[in-house]
C-alpha cells in the first residue's frame, strides 16, 4: 500500500481544491494519505513549516509527495536542510517564483533550487499564465531541476479559483 503525503500552499487547499479531491480519490483506491493542515496556514513561517514537515516525514514515511504552490518551496528548503530518504515519486504543482515579494511569505524567500529533490520520478505541472511564476521562469526551473514538465494552458495557479477542483492528470500520475 502506497503512502502519499499531500502538502498545501499558503491558505491551505480545502475542498473543492484539486488536492482535496486527490486525497479522497486515493483513499478510495486504498492508498494511505496524509493531507495535514500546516501550522499558521494563512501566515506561514518557514521554520514552523519545516519543523512540522520533518515530524510528518518521520512519522508517516511517505512513498510519494505532492506539493502545491508554497509547498514546493517548503520542499526545496527541506531537502536542502535535512537528510531525506529517496521517494518513489514527487509532484510539484505551481511553484512560486524566487522573486516573490509577498510580505506574508517573506520567511520562504529567497530559496535555493536543490541539486537533488530526493525522488526517483519527478514531474512539475504549471500554467502558462500563473500569477506567481511566469512561463519563462517555469522553463528555467524545469531545466535547473532536470525534470519533466506539463504546462496547462490558461490554468492560472492551478487551484479551485482557476477551475481546478479536480486535476485528473495528478491522480492518474500518482497511481500509474
N, C-alpha and C positions, 0 to 999 in steps of 0.2 A: 504494500500500500504506500503510495507516494504521499509525501508531506509538502504542502505548498504554503509558503509564507507570503501574504499579500500586504504590501506597505503603501499606505496612502500618502498624499501630499498635504500641503497647507490646507487646513479646514476639514480634512477627512474626506472620505468617499462613501457616504451613506447612500442607501437606495434612493434614487434609481441610477446611481453611478455604475459604470461597467464593472468596477472591481467588486461591488456588492453582488452583482449578477454572477460574475465569475465564481465567487466564493460559494454561492448557493448551488450553482450547476456542478462544481467539482465535488461538493458533498454528496450530491445525488448519484454520482458515479463512484462513490466510495474512496475518494481522496480525503486525506486528513488535512484540514485547512486551519491556519491561524490567520485571522484578519483583525489584529489588535487596533484599538484607537490609541495612537501615540499621545504622550502627555502634552498638555498645552497645545492642542492641535491648531488653535486659532492664533496663538502667539508662540510659535515653536522656538525652541532653543536647541542648538546643535548638541551641546553636551548632554542635555536631558534625553534627547532622542538617541544619541549614541549609547548611553548607558542602558536605556530601555531595550534597544535593539540587541545589544550584547547579551543581556539577560534572556531575551526571547530566543536568540540563536542557540544559546547553551541549553535552554530548557526544551525547545521544540525540535531543534536539529533538522531543519528543512532540507529537502532534496531540490526544491525549486523555489525561487524568489521572483515575485512580480512587483515591480516598482512603478509608481506613477508620480510625475511632476517632481516635487521637492524630495520625495523618497529616493529618486535616482541620485541626487546629490548626497543624501544621507548615506546611500550605499557606497558612493565614491569615497567619502570620508572614512567610512567603516573599514573598507578593505585597505585603505592607506594607513590606518592606525592599528588595526587588530589582526591577529592571526586568524584566518578564516579557512575552514575546510572547503574543498572543491565541491561546488554544486553540480548537479546534473544539468540544470537549465537556469538561465537568468533572463528575465524580460524587463527591458527599460522602455517605458512609455512616456512620451512628452517631457524629456528632461528640460531643465531650466538653464538659461544662458549664464555663463560665468560672469557676465557683466550685469547681472540682475542687481538692481539697487532699491528693492522694496524694503523699507525700513523694518518691517516686522520679521523679515527673513535674514537680516544682516549677519547673524552668527554663522550662517551656512556659506557665506561668500567672503572672499573668493574661494574657489576649490581647485584642487589639483586633480587632473584627469589621471586615474590609476593606470599603471603599467599592466596590471593583472586584475581582472574582475572576478577571478576565482570561480569560473564556471566552464564546463565542457562545451556548452552550447549557449550562445547569446544572440538575442535579437533586440533591435531597437525599433520602436514604432514612433513616428512623429507625423506632423502635419505640415503642409506647405504654407499654412497661414497661422501658425501657433503664435500667440502674442508674447510668449515667454522665451522663445528661441526661434530666430529666423531660419529659413531653409538653408542658407549658406553655412550658418553655424552648425546645423544638423549634420551636414555632409562633412564638415571639418571634424566634428566629434566622432562620427562614424569611422572616418579614416584614422583618427588618433587611437581609437579603441580596436580597430581592425575587426569590425563585427558586421553582421548582416543588418540591413535596414529595410523597413517597409514604410513608405510615405503614403499617407492618406490625403486625398485632395479635399481642400476646404473643410477640414475636420477641426479647426480651432485647436483648443488644448486637449482634445480627445477626452471630453468629460460629458456629464449629463447636460450641461449648458450648451454644448455644441452638438447635442443629439446622440450621445453615446451612453445610453442606459444599458446597452448590450454591445459587446465587442466580440462577436462570434469568432473572429480570427484569433483572439487571445486564447479563448477556450480551446479551439482546435489545435493551436500550437502547444499548449500545455499538455494536452492528453495524447498527442501523437507520439 
